[in-house]
């Protein structure tokens, strides 16, 4: 009772749903153009970590409400296999005139210095020097299952279990 499910990777269905959310955001005129990464240095319990991830997402939503723009975002939580350090990537839409302001503000969203950083992003892909198709959307999905990456030239990194939801999206783009 009250146990959270753990997942080791993004399934093929998850990967397709994230791509569908990206397509819907682009169709709505809200292309993903900023990547916010949250890497806390101190270890937290699962409940504290989930609350902190939600707080970071709420900071982005609050920024959008204050600056009166429609928001679209997708987040993915990951755990590095070598260090077991959990982190979150939030790929979101920000109007061009507000991007620099958001990137500067995002640095202060983490409770620790330099725990949260942002940069401009693009979901348009390119071939890497190692022969992998790469984009910021694929970067946040790099901990896919072997089945999700099968037959595709995507870079995959093994991950450790994540307790709770591995990914999510804003209501206006989730569900296809």
C-alpha positions as CSV (number, residue, x, y, z in Angstrom):
1,X,0.0,0.0,0.0
2,X,1.2,3.5,-0.9
3,X,4.1,2.0,-2.8
4,X,5.4,3.9,-5.9
5,X,6.2,2.0,-9.0
6,X,9.8,2.1,-10.2
7,X,10.9,2.1,-13.8
8,X,14.3,1.4,-15.3
9,X,13.9,3.1,-18.6
10,X,11.5,4.8,-21.0
11,X,9.4,2.2,-22.8
12,X,8.6,2.3,-26.5
13,X,5.1,3.6,-25.7
14,X,6.6,6.4,-23.5
15,X,9.0,7.4,-26.3
16,X,6.2,7.6,-28.8
17,X,4.0,9.6,-26.5
18,X,6.9,12.1,-25.9
19,X,7.3,12.5,-29.7
20,X,3.6,12.9,-30.1
21,X,3.6,15.6,-27.4
22,X,6.4,17.4,-29.3
23,X,4.4,17.2,-32.6
24,X,1.3,18.5,-30.9
25,X,3.3,21.4,-29.3
26,X,4.7,22.3,-32.7
27,X,1.3,22.2,-34.3
28,X,0.0,24.5,-31.6
29,X,2.8,27.0,-32.4
30,X,4.6,26.2,-29.1
31,X,7.8,24.5,-30.2
32,X,10.2,23.4,-27.5
33,X,13.1,25.8,-27.4
34,X,14.6,25.9,-23.9
35,X,16.1,23.0,-22.0
36,X,16.2,23.3,-18.2
37,X,18.3,20.7,-16.3
38,X,18.0,20.2,-12.6
39,X,21.0,18.3,-11.0
40,X,20.9,18.6,-7.1
41,X,24.2,17.8,-5.4
42,X,22.7,16.6,-2.1
43,X,20.9,13.3,-1.9
44,X,17.1,13.5,-1.2
45,X,14.5,10.9,-0.3
46,X,12.0,9.9,-2.9
47,X,9.2,12.1,-1.6
48,X,11.5,15.1,-1.2
49,X,12.9,14.6,-4.7
50,X,9.4,14.4,-6.3
51,X,8.3,17.5,-4.5
52,X,11.5,19.4,-5.6
53,X,10.9,18.3,-9.3
54,X,7.3,19.5,-9.0
55,X,8.6,22.8,-7.6
56,X,11.0,23.3,-10.5
57,X,8.1,22.7,-13.0
58,X,5.9,25.1,-11.1
59,X,8.7,27.8,-11.3
60,X,8.5,27.5,-15.1
61,X,4.7,27.7,-15.0
62,X,4.8,30.7,-12.7
63,X,7.3,32.4,-15.0
64,X,4.8,31.8,-17.9
65,X,1.8,33.2,-15.9
66,X,3.7,36.3,-14.9
67,X,4.8,36.9,-18.5
68,X,1.5,35.9,-20.0
69,X,2.5,33.2,-22.5
70,X,1.0,29.8,-23.2
71,X,3.1,27.1,-21.7
72,X,4.0,23.7,-23.2
73,X,6.6,21.4,-21.6
74,X,7.7,17.8,-21.2
75,X,10.0,16.5,-18.5
76,X,12.0,13.3,-18.1
77,X,13.7,12.1,-14.9
78,X,16.9,10.1,-15.1
79,X,19.4,8.3,-12.9
80,X,23.0,8.1,-13.9
81,X,24.0,4.4,-13.5
82,X,27.6,5.2,-12.4
83,X,26.8,7.7,-9.6
84,X,23.1,6.9,-8.9
85,X,22.5,10.6,-9.0
86,X,19.0,11.5,-10.1
87,X,18.3,14.5,-12.2
88,X,15.5,16.0,-14.3
89,X,15.4,17.6,-17.8
90,X,12.5,20.0,-18.6
91,X,12.1,20.8,-22.3
92,X,9.7,23.8,-22.7
93,X,8.4,26.6,-24.9
94,X,9.4,30.2,-24.2
95,X,8.7,33.1,-26.6
96,X,11.9,34.5,-28.2
97,X,11.8,37.8,-26.4
98,X,11.7,36.1,-22.9
99,X,14.3,33.3,-23.4
100,X,17.2,35.3,-22.0
101,X,15.2,36.3,-19.0
102,X,14.1,32.7,-18.3
103,X,17.6,31.3,-18.7
104,X,18.9,33.9,-16.2
105,X,16.0,33.3,-13.8
106,X,16.3,29.5,-13.9
107,X,19.7,29.6,-12.2
108,X,18.1,30.6,-9.0
109,X,15.3,28.0,-9.0
110,X,17.3,25.3,-7.3
111,X,17.8,25.3,-3.5
112,X,21.5,24.8,-4.1
113,X,23.8,27.1,-6.2
114,X,24.2,25.8,-9.7
115,X,21.7,23.0,-9.2
116,X,19.4,24.3,-12.0
117,X,20.6,25.6,-15.3
118,X,19.0,26.4,-18.7
119,X,20.0,26.8,-22.3
120,X,18.4,27.3,-25.7
121,X,17.4,24.1,-27.3
122,X,16.2,22.7,-30.6
123,X,14.2,19.6,-31.4
124,X,15.5,19.6,-34.9
125,X,18.1,16.8,-35.2
126,X,21.5,16.3,-36.7
127,X,23.9,13.4,-37.2
128,X,26.6,13.2,-34.5
129,X,30.2,12.4,-35.3
130,X,29.6,8.9,-33.9
131,X,26.8,8.2,-36.4
132,X,23.9,8.8,-34.0
133,X,20.9,10.9,-34.8
134,X,20.8,13.6,-32.1
135,X,18.5,16.4,-30.9
136,X,17.5,17.8,-27.5
137,X,14.3,15.8,-27.6
138,X,16.3,12.6,-28.0
139,X,18.8,13.8,-25.4
140,X,16.1,13.9,-22.7
141,X,15.0,10.4,-23.9
142,X,18.4,8.8,-23.9
143,X,17.5,6.3,-21.2
144,X,15.1,4.3,-23.5
145,X,14.5,0.6,-23.4
146,X,16.4,-1.5,-25.9
147,X,13.1,-2.2,-27.7
148,X,12.5,1.6,-28.1
149,X,15.9,2.1,-29.7
150,X,15.8,-1.1,-31.8
151,X,16.2,-0.3,-35.5
152,X,16.9,3.4,-34.9
153,X,20.2,5.2,-34.9
154,X,19.6,6.7,-31.5
155,X,22.2,6.9,-28.7
156,X,21.0,5.0,-25.6
157,X,22.5,5.1,-22.1
158,X,21.5,2.5,-19.5
159,X,19.9,4.0,-16.4
160,X,19.0,2.9,-12.9
161,X,15.5,2.7,-11.5
162,X,13.4,5.8,-11.0
163,X,10.7,5.8,-8.3
164,X,7.5,7.4,-9.4
165,X,6.7,8.8,-12.9
166,X,9.6,8.9,-15.3
167,X,8.2,11.5,-17.6
168,X,5.3,13.9,-17.9
169,X,3.9,16.7,-20.1
170,X,1.7,19.7,-19.8
171,X,-2.1,19.0,-20.2
172,X,-2.4,21.0,-23.5
173,X,0.0,18.6,-25.3
174,X,-0.3,15.3,-23.4
175,X,-2.2,12.5,-25.0
176,X,-1.3,12.8,-28.6
